Amino acid sequence: MAKINPIQMQKYFKGVKYPAAKDDLLKMAKQNGADENLTSVLEQLPDDKFETPAAVNKAVGQINK
């Protein structure tokens, strides 16, 4: 699995309203053309609400070590 650049990742969340659920992030990322590597990582996120883009970055960082 390739490392995910948090800055690049955020471009796939254009249009997301925070707080956002995992399913919202995954749906928007797919609509915005995210690759399989990113969607695979997003599917592993906990079923939480993420308050900010920084919270998403932190959660993804825990998975994508």
C-alpha positions in Angstrom: 0.0 0.0 0.0 1.4 3.4 -1.0 1.7 6.2 1.5 -1.1 8.7 1.2 -0.2 12.3 1.1 -2.6 14.2 3.4 -2.6 17.3 1.3 -3.4 15.4 -1.9 -6.0 13.4 0.0 -8.0 16.5 1.0 -8.6 17.4 -2.7 -10.9 14.3 -2.9 -13.0 15.7 -0.1 -14.0 18.8 -1.9 -17.7 19.4 -1.1 -17.7 17.5 2.2 -19.5 19.2 5.1 -18.0 18.6 8.5 -18.6 16.9 10.8 -18.6 14.1 8.3 -19.2 10.4 8.7 -16.9 7.8 7.2 -19.5 6.9 4.5 -19.8 10.6 3.5 -16.0 10.8 3.1 -15.8 7.6 1.1 -18.7 8.7 -1.2 -17.3 12.1 -1.9 -13.8 10.7 -2.5 -15.1 8.3 -5.0 -17.1 11.0 -6.8 -14.0 13.2 -6.9 -11.9 10.4 -8.5 -10.0 8.9 -5.6 -7.9 5.9 -6.5 -8.3 2.4 -5.0 -5.4 2.9 -2.6 -7.2 5.8 -0.9 -10.7 4.3 -0.9 -9.2 1.1 0.6 -7.8 3.1 3.5 -11.0 5.1 4.0 -12.9 1.8 4.2 -10.8 0.9 7.2 -11.6 4.1 9.2 -13.8 3.7 12.3 -17.5 4.4 11.9 -17.1 7.8 13.6 -17.9 11.4 12.7 -14.9 13.4 11.8 -15.1 17.0 13.0 -12.4 18.5 10.8 -10.1 17.6 7.8 -7.3 17.4 10.4 -9.2 14.6 12.2 -9.5 12.6 9.0 -5.7 13.1 8.3 -5.0 11.8 11.8 -7.2 8.8 11.5 -5.8 7.9 8.0 -2.3 8.4 9.4 -3.0 5.7 12.1 -4.0 3.2 9.4 -1.5 4.2 6.7 1.8 3.8 8.7 
